Amino acid sequence: MELTMVRCRLLYTLLFIACYVPVSSSEDSNFDQFASEILSFINSTDTYVPPIDNAAFFGNGTDSDVPLDYGTYDFIIVGSGSAGGVLVNRLTELENVTVLLVEAGSEDPLISKILGILSYMQQSSYDWGYYTTPQANSLLAYINKTKPYARGKVLGGSSTLNGAVNTRGSAENYEKWVELGNDGWAYEECLPYFKKMEKADFSVDIDDEFHGFDGPVHVNVPEDTPVLGEELINAFIELGKNEGDYNGADQFAVSRVQTLLDYNTRSGTAHSYLRPILNRTNLVISLESLATKILISDHVATGIEFWKNGTKYTASAEKEVILSAGVINSPQLLMLSGIGPKEELDKHGIDTIADLPVGQNFVDQVYFQGIFYRTNHTFYNNTFMEDLDLWFQNKRPYTDFDTYQLITFYNFNENATNTSDIEVLIAGPPNNGPSIGKSYTNTNYSQAFDVLNTYSDISIDLILLLPKSIGNVRLASADPRDFPLIDPNLFSDPEDLETMYKAIEFLQNLENTTAFDRLGIEPIILDLPDCDADFEKQSKDWWICSLQYLSIASLHGIGTTRMGNESQNSVVSSTLKVHGIKSLRVVDCGIMPHQVSGHPSTPAMMVGEKAADLIKNEYFP
């Protein structure tokens, strides 16, 4: 998902202060060095203060500075994330093609390899430091109704700090793309690219015909949590689910979670696509470089302007400029360059080159964590160093994010289709405990989670996959130093709350299963001050209230540069070319015209693979 709320344990901090006693392979010098670096990074997050803007890229430089020439390349790619990292790899396969990658972040740190403690990445310089605008119908448990909107500012982009859950969505999602005027994007046309990118290392309930086995992205299923994983799957089987492969023939199967994982290591684009090709002589990578403008002459993109270490540079592209800066940064860069809604650009004194709905149609999924149960078992009651040592041996709990036990999908729409609108993830110990509340800035709500037990409790986490609520990404000003304004506009359509409530109502049936009985499960009902004051606990109104207080953006945004045929309602064509501007494409989640029923990071990699072939076929048929 790409990222949920911060879930670090208070125990960690106490362990850092305590004496370190090596265990098992900790006696090995490699592990000692590894652990020391991880602990040092975690400790540094205690005092980290995120930036409030992009001023650091500019140093003492001024807008009037004469730029230095960074050279001429066939292709310039801005951003190395889920799609951009793929493009860099595939285009530089052609030895006579030169590529410049401009990435705002630095190299991916060692800690990014460990999925189980990824929340510390969000508290570091590897995250942009963005916040949402104040929300009217959600984030009510946050002061000012705003919270961080994590985005990766690092090699690999958000694929370096997301939850690495491997989902493709349903075939019907891609048929919807075609219905919206995007020929070539049907699921049967996308499936070869999903298979091309994948190296399926797992064998549990796999539908072989839907998976790839020779690609760069390793997909794995972490080992089961003893007793817990199997019994939870049994509970859903009692409610009518079949066990199977949700990325196979039946998305609605209950499954173990497929994770972008190479043995024990995150398999994002930095690991799978970029590090293996760093020695290619036709590739130049400029890290810690902020692209601030697309250079456009007579409606042709000719290059970019960017800042690095206080110096302004320009680079020229003989064939194309490709934006893969993500659903937030690509629209910002387009608008700063004069491509966007004329009304928005006029407001900031930016001359309009192409009047397009850039930044509009922003749709993010909604994540809710408010359903908790206590088992009669104790799981992973270890020290941090013991858990880190287990990771070193490819064992839970840190081989996946939130120790997810299973995943399954439902459609609660009255006009049921084969497209899911709710994703269910069950998170297990040691990721459920009082520390969950630390993400809520209103202390009345952060304290509500003090009743949880880190080592025995599970949560049923819901993601609203196909929300009707639509937000936007806008400019704060014409100055690239200023962060963009991010408004997911969650729950602005009341139907979204109804869909999530239907899911809560249905999932309470789990309490009546024999599998839950064998686990000795009892519900834990949080005390939510405002909801408790106005409504009877667990009534529909109470649950709707809890959704508005505790739900957050899933960080699965799409649509800000959506593809389509008409410039009135889309930004790029089905070949991802920006309407009205030659030699300019966008290749990232922003081009998706409709949400996928799953996490969009893996589909973004697919988009990168497909875009690479579109480009190769155009220039090198």
C-alpha positions, 0 to 999 in steps of 0.5 A: 500500500504503498503506506499506512500509518506509522507503526514503530514500537516504543520498545525500539527506542528503549532497546537502543538505549539498553545494552546490546547483547548479540544473538545467534548470527549477530556474532558474525561481523557482517551482521554486527555492521549491518545492525549498527547501521540500521540502529544508527538510521533509526536513532537519527529519525528521533531528531529529524525535522522534515523540510517545509519546501524545496529550498535546499536544492537551490542553496544560495542560487537565484532564479537569474543564475545562468544555467550550466549545460549538463549535456545532450541525451536521446532521452531525459527521464525525470524520476526513478520510481515504480515506472521511471526505474523500469524505463531507465533499464529498458531504454538503456538496453539499446546500446546506441541510446543515451539516457539521463536520469534526473532523481531528486533523492539520493541513493537508497539506504540499507534500511530500505531493504527491510520491509518490516521497519519501513516506517522509519523511511517516512521519518527521514530525508528519503521522504519528500515531507509533504502534507495533505491540505485540511480535509473536510470529511476525514482525518478528524483525529488529526490536528488541523485535519491534515497529515503527512502524505509520504512520497519517496525522494530516493533512488527507486522513488516510492517503490523504495519505501512503500509496503511492496504488496504485489497486486494487479487489480482485476481484469475489468479495471483495464477494460475500463481504461479501454472504455475511456478511449485507451486502446491497447490497455486491455488486461490481455494486452497488459498481462504480458508486461506483468509477466515480463517484469516478474520472477515468481519465487513462490509456489503457494496457490500459484496460477502459473499461466498468470505469472512470470518466472524470468523477470527482474522483480522478485515476488515472494510469499513470506513464511506463515506466522505459525497457527495464526496465518492458517487459521485466519485463512480458514475463517474466510473459507468459512465465510465462503471464500476459496483459497487461491491466487488473487493475481491469478484467475480469481481475484476474490480468492483468499490468499497469502500476501504476495510481496515484492521480495528478493529472499528477504530484501525489498525488490523495488525498482532500485533493487531490481531495475537500477542497481544491476545496470549502473555500469552501463556507459549510455546511462548518466544518473544525476541524484539530488537534482530537482527538475523545475521546468520543462524547456519547450520551444514551439510546442516541442519539449527540448529538455529540462532545467534542474537544480543541484547543490545550489547550481542551475543546469539545463539538459537537452533531449534529442528525442523525448523528455519523459516525466516519471516523477509520480502522481504528485510531482509530475503534475507540479512540474507540468504546471510550472512549465505552462501545461495545466488548467489555464485558470490555475496557471493564470492565478500564479502568473504562469503563461499557458502553453497547453490548457489541460486538466493537469492535477485534476481527477486525483483519486486516492484509495482510503485506508481504515485501521479500526477493527481489532481483535485479541487472540489467546496466543503470543507472537514474536515477543522478541527484542528488536535485535532478535527480530532483526536477526530473524530477518537476516535469516529470511524469517518474520516478522520483518520480511513483510510490512505489518506482518500481513497474514492474508489478503482478499477482496470483495465487491459490496456494490449493489450492482455487483461485478467482477471488480472488487471495491474493498481490499481486506488485509489482516495485520498481525503482531508485532505491528498492532499495539499502542504505538499505532496511536502515535500517528494521530496528532489529536491525543484524545485519539492517539490514547485510544490505542493504548488498550492494544497488546503488541504481541497478541492482537490483530487488525482487519484493515480495509482499503476502499479501492474504487472511491467516488471521491475526487481530489486534486493537486495544485500549485501553491505558487509559481515558485518550484521551491514551494511544495504542491497542494495535495487534496485527496478530498476523502469521503467527499462522496458519501457513497464511499462511507456507505461502501466501507460500512458494508464491509465492516458489517459483513466482516463482523461475521468472522467473529462467529467462525470456528477458526476465530473460536480456536484462536480464542479471539475477542473483539477490542472496541476502541474508545473514540471520544466524539463518536462515543458521545454522539452514537451508540457504540458499534451502531452504523452511525458510530462506525461511520464516525470512526471511519471519518476520524481514523481513515487516511489516504492509502498513498495510492493516488492516480489520475493527475495526468490521466490518459484519454483521447480528449484534451478536455478530460485527459492530459496524455494520449493512450501512447502517454504523449502529452496532448499538444506538446511534441516529444513529451510523455508522462509515464507513472501512476498519474496516467491511470484514468481509473483506479485499479482494484489493488495497490497501483505500484505493481501496475505502475511497473507494468506501465513502465514496461509497456511504455518502454516498448511503445517508445522502442517501437516508435523510434527503433522499429 
